[in-house]
């Protein structure tokens, strides 16, 4: 038996926690977890992002330290955790996989 949870999923998506990117920073969103992946879009300064999952990738130095953690913010969209104010130097979401 199949149960349609689409309304529950939509509600969860609209209430998902978001995190601020570093102040004054326009942030490249890449197609994968590293600087070798193409830039797919650029986030404006003052943006907030959801973190769906996190994965290791290229190490990046940013306003919040140096990190090899990349945050998945959408389908095929990753940003370096070194630019996202999560309040932690480690993982704050499940690993992508």
N, CA, C and O of each residue as an XYZ file, in Angstrom:
388
protein
N       0.834     -1.174      0.000
C       0.000      0.000      0.000
C       0.881      1.239      0.000
O       1.815      1.337      0.796
N       0.598      2.165     -0.866
C       1.363      3.398     -0.988
C       0.632      4.533     -0.281
O      -0.585      4.676     -0.403
N       1.381      5.325      0.450
C       0.803      6.471      1.144
C       1.444      7.726      0.577
O       2.668      7.812      0.477
N       0.627      8.694      0.210
C       1.130      9.943     -0.351
C       1.477     10.904      0.783
O       0.607     11.363      1.523
N       2.767     11.193      0.897
C       3.228     12.105      1.945
C       3.654     13.445      1.355
O       4.386     14.191      2.006
N       3.218     13.767      0.149
C       3.703     14.968     -0.530
C       3.409     16.243      0.255
O       4.242     17.149      0.283
N       2.235     16.331      0.897
C       1.923     17.531      1.689
C       2.835     17.638      2.903
O       3.265     18.734      3.263
N       3.134     16.502      3.537
C       4.042     16.513      4.685
C       5.438     16.932      4.252
O       6.108     17.689      4.955
N       5.880     16.442      3.097
C       7.208     16.781      2.583
C       7.279     18.265      2.263
O       8.263     18.922      2.601
N       6.245     18.806      1.614
C       6.219     20.234      1.298
C       6.274     21.066      2.572
O       6.996     22.062      2.628
N       5.519     20.669      3.596
C       5.513     21.405      4.858
C       6.888     21.359      5.514
O       7.357     22.365      6.045
N       7.532     20.199      5.481
C       8.865     20.066      6.067
C       9.863     20.935      5.309
O      10.734     21.556      5.919
N       9.742     20.981      3.986
C      10.666     21.770      3.178
C      10.535     23.262      3.475
O      11.531     23.986      3.471
N       9.323     23.719      3.731
C       9.142     25.143      3.983
C       9.570     25.540      5.385
O       9.782     26.723      5.651
N       9.701     24.568      6.293
C      10.110     24.878      7.657
C      11.537     24.416      7.952
O      11.973     24.463      9.102
N      12.264     23.975      6.935
C      13.626     23.496      7.131
C      14.509     24.625      7.662
O      14.353     25.785      7.279
N      15.436     24.268      8.546
C      16.367     25.248      9.098
C      17.278     25.762      7.991
O      17.721     24.999      7.132
N      17.550     27.047      8.019
C      18.486     27.624      7.060
C      19.642     28.258      7.826
O      19.520     28.600      9.002
N      20.751     28.403      7.138
C      21.969     28.938      7.725
C      22.443     30.122      6.893
O      22.338     30.110      5.666
N      22.962     31.139      7.563
C      23.463     32.331      6.880
C      24.829     32.068      6.265
O      25.664     31.374      6.844
N      25.042     32.636      5.081
C      26.394     32.625      4.528
C      27.136     33.827      5.118
O      26.516     34.749      5.649
N      28.439     33.808      5.021
C      29.264     34.858      5.629
C      28.833     36.241      5.138
O      28.550     36.420      3.954
N      28.783     37.214      6.045
C      28.362     38.569      5.674
C      29.227     39.159      4.568
O      30.450     39.016      4.571
N      28.570     39.825      3.625
C      29.280     40.516      2.549
C      29.855     39.613      1.474
O      30.570     40.082      0.589
N      29.549     38.318      1.538
C      30.124     37.356      0.594
C      29.093     36.966     -0.462
O      27.954     36.631     -0.135
N      29.502     37.011     -1.732
C      28.722     36.359     -2.787
C      29.373     34.993     -2.947
O      30.587     34.896     -3.131
N      28.572     33.944     -2.879
C      29.120     32.594     -2.755
C      28.825     31.735     -3.977
O      27.678     31.611     -4.406
N      29.888     31.141     -4.533
C      29.726     30.226     -5.659
C      29.050     28.940     -5.210
O      29.442     28.336     -4.211
N      28.048     28.535     -5.943
C      27.400     27.240     -5.738
C      27.933     26.334     -6.838
O      27.851     26.666     -8.020
N      28.473     25.204     -6.451
C      29.119     24.316     -7.417
C      28.320     23.046     -7.643
O      27.488     22.665     -6.820
N      28.581     22.400     -8.758
C      27.864     21.192     -9.150
C      28.271     19.951     -8.383
O      27.655     18.899     -8.554
N      29.284     20.041     -7.547
C      29.754     18.925     -6.738
C      30.559     19.459     -5.575
O      30.754     20.669     -5.457
N      31.033     18.563     -4.706
C      31.712     18.979     -3.478
C      33.187     19.315     -3.652
O      34.057     18.645     -3.095
N      33.458     20.355     -4.428
C      34.845     20.747     -4.611
C      34.992     21.903     -5.578
O      34.089     22.207     -6.357
N      36.158     22.544     -5.510
C      36.424     23.699     -6.364
C      36.654     23.309     -7.820
O      36.665     24.174     -8.696
N      36.837     22.029     -8.086
C      37.004     21.564     -9.465
C      35.692     21.406    -10.214
O      35.691     21.184    -11.425
N      34.583     21.518     -9.511
C      33.270     21.419    -10.148
C      32.843     22.783    -10.672
O      33.234     23.815    -10.126
N      32.052     22.786    -11.714
C      31.585     24.032    -12.327
C      30.695     24.816    -11.366
O      29.980     24.241    -10.546
N      30.758     26.146    -11.487
C      29.853     27.023    -10.755
C      28.498     26.965    -11.456
O      28.403     27.245    -12.651
N      27.447     26.601    -10.711
C      26.114     26.483    -11.310
C      25.254     27.714    -11.058
O      24.299     27.968    -11.791
N      25.588     28.472    -10.031
C      24.944     29.757     -9.754
C      25.734     30.450     -8.649
O      26.648     29.862     -8.071
N      25.381     31.694     -8.359
C      26.062     32.471     -7.323
C      25.007     32.999     -6.354
O      23.996     33.567     -6.767
N      25.257     32.804     -5.060
C      24.345     33.314     -4.033
C      24.698     34.758     -3.706
O      25.873     35.100     -3.574
N      23.697     35.589     -3.578
C      23.893     36.990     -3.226
C      24.314     37.114     -1.767
O      24.008     36.252     -0.943
N      25.014     38.192     -1.463
C      25.366     38.492     -0.073
C      24.085     38.542      0.747
O      23.066     39.060      0.291
N      24.144     38.001      1.960
C      22.981     37.994      2.834
C      22.070     36.790      2.661
O      21.043     36.687      3.332
N      22.438     35.880      1.768
C      21.610     34.695      1.525
C      21.653     33.734      2.702
O      22.587     33.739      3.504
N      20.618     32.914      2.783
C      20.546     31.815      3.751
C      20.333     30.549      2.941
O      19.690     30.569      1.892
N      20.884     29.436      3.441
C      20.777     28.169      2.712
C      20.305     27.043      3.630
O      20.629     27.028      4.818
N      19.540     26.103      3.076
C      19.247     24.879      3.816
C      20.432     23.942      3.641
O      21.159     24.052      2.653
N      20.640     23.039      4.560
C      21.663     22.009      4.380
C      20.944     20.665      4.393
O      20.490     20.196      5.437
N      20.848     20.055      3.211
C      20.149     18.775      3.093
C      21.015     17.625      3.574
O      20.531     16.689      4.210
N      22.316     17.709      3.258
C      23.289     16.724      3.705
C      24.664     17.334      3.506
O      24.801     18.385      2.880
N      25.693     16.666      4.045
C      27.061     17.165      3.938
C      27.982     16.032      3.512
O      27.735     14.860      3.797
N      29.062     16.417      2.814
C      29.994     15.424      2.307
C      31.406     16.009      2.260
O      31.563     17.219      2.103
N      32.429     15.172      2.392
C      33.792     15.695      2.275
C      34.141     15.994      0.816
O      33.629     15.366     -0.111
N      35.024     16.970      0.648
C      35.481     17.351     -0.694
C      36.742     18.181     -0.573
O      37.509     18.030      0.378
N      36.951     19.056     -1.538
C      38.119     19.934     -1.549
C      38.164     20.780     -0.280
O      37.140     21.313      0.147
N      39.336     20.906      0.321
C      39.513     21.759      1.490
C      39.537     23.220      1.047
O      40.230     23.583      0.097
N      38.763     24.054      1.757
C      38.638     25.471      1.409
C      38.837     26.310      2.668
O      38.326     25.966      3.733
N      39.581     27.411      2.544
C      39.735     28.375      3.628
C      38.723     29.493      3.411
O      38.632     30.054      2.320
N      37.972     29.810      4.446
C      36.964     30.857      4.343
C      36.819     31.608      5.646
O      37.627     31.424      6.556
N      35.809     32.448      5.758
C      35.607     33.264      6.950
C      35.412     32.451      8.232
O      35.699     32.939      9.325
N      34.927     31.219      8.102
C      34.678     30.390      9.280
C      35.708     29.269      9.420
O      35.416     28.210      9.976
N      36.906     29.513      8.912
C      37.987     28.543      9.055
C      38.244     27.780      7.777
O      37.737     28.131      6.711
N      39.038     26.731      7.895
C      39.355     25.857      6.766
C      38.600     24.561      6.958
O      38.637     23.960      8.031
N      37.913     24.134      5.910
C      37.077     22.945      6.023
C      37.056     22.181      4.710
O      37.136     22.766      3.630
N      36.945     20.858      4.824
C      36.736     20.036      3.639
C      35.271     19.568      3.563
O      34.930     18.715      2.744
N      34.420     20.130      4.414
C      33.000     19.783      4.402
C      32.278     20.643      3.367
O      32.467     21.858      3.315
N      31.453     20.001      2.549
C      30.626     20.681      1.560
C      29.165     20.417      1.882
O      28.766     19.291      2.177
N      28.376     21.485      1.818
C      26.961     21.422      2.152
C      26.125     21.295      0.885
O      26.249     22.108     -0.031
N      25.277     20.276      0.837
C      24.352     20.131     -0.281
C      23.141     21.008      0.014
O      22.436     20.795      1.000
N      22.904     22.006     -0.857
C      21.807     22.952     -0.631
C      20.661     22.752     -1.626
O      19.650     23.452     -1.568
N      20.827     21.811     -2.521
C      19.809     21.519     -3.526
C      20.327     20.445     -4.449
O      21.472     20.011     -4.321
N      19.505     20.014     -5.372
C      19.908     18.959     -6.301
C      21.096     19.414     -7.148
O      20.976     20.328     -7.964
N      22.248     18.760     -6.943
C      23.453     19.126     -7.691
C      24.015     20.482     -7.315
O      24.683     21.118     -8.130
N      23.756     20.942     -6.081
C      24.235     22.247     -5.634
C      24.957     22.119     -4.295
O      24.389     21.661     -3.303
N      26.227     22.538     -4.292
C      27.073     22.428     -3.104
C      27.782     23.746     -2.827
O      28.184     24.452     -3.752
N      27.932     24.073     -1.538
C      28.730     25.219     -1.119
C      29.702     24.759     -0.042
O      29.418     23.822      0.704
N      30.838     25.418      0.033
C      31.819     25.096      1.067
C      31.286     25.512      2.430
O      30.782     26.623      2.600
N      31.403     24.607      3.399
C      30.956     24.880      4.761
C      31.781     25.986      5.417
O      31.348     26.558      6.417
N      32.950     26.296      4.879
C      33.802     27.358      5.421
C      33.156     28.731      5.260
O      33.608     29.705      5.861
N      32.098     28.810      4.448
C      31.395     30.074      4.211
C      29.994     30.092      4.805
O      29.250     31.051      4.598
N      29.623     29.047      5.538
C      28.272     28.938      6.089
C      28.354     28.928      7.612
O      29.109     28.148      8.194
N      27.578     29.793      8.252
C      27.587     29.902      9.709
C      26.684     28.820     10.304
O      25.475     29.002     10.452
N      27.320     27.675     10.643
C      26.563     26.558     11.212
C      26.713     26.485     12.726
O      25.939     25.800     13.394
N      27.708     27.189     13.275
C      27.962     27.120     14.702
C      28.787     25.910     15.101
O      28.925     25.610     16.287
N      29.338     25.213     14.112
C      30.120     24.002     14.381
C      31.250     23.882     13.373
O      31.128     24.326     12.232
N      32.354     23.279     13.804
C      33.451     22.979     12.883
C      33.262     21.608     12.233
O      34.036     21.221     11.358
N      32.245     20.884     12.658
C      31.995     19.542     12.143
C      30.681     19.465     11.387
O      30.107     20.472     10.972
N      30.233     18.243     11.228
C      28.985     17.996     10.511
C      27.783     18.403     11.358
O      27.742     18.136     12.559
N      26.807     19.051     10.724
C      25.565     19.428     11.388
C      24.358     18.760     10.732
O      23.221     18.938     11.172
N      24.619     17.994      9.680
C      23.566     17.275      8.966
C      24.097     15.894      8.603
O      25.291     15.621      8.728
N      23.212     15.047      8.163
C      23.609     13.693      7.752
C      24.565     13.760      6.573
O      24.546     14.714      5.796
N      25.394     12.745      6.450
C      26.282     12.669      5.291
C      25.487     12.332      4.046
O      24.556     11.528      4.089
N      25.859     12.952      2.935
C      25.215     12.629      1.654
C      25.594     11.209      1.274
O      26.683     10.737      1.600
N      24.711     10.550      0.600
C      25.136      9.221      0.238
C      24.117      8.405     -0.364
O      24.375      7.252     -0.711
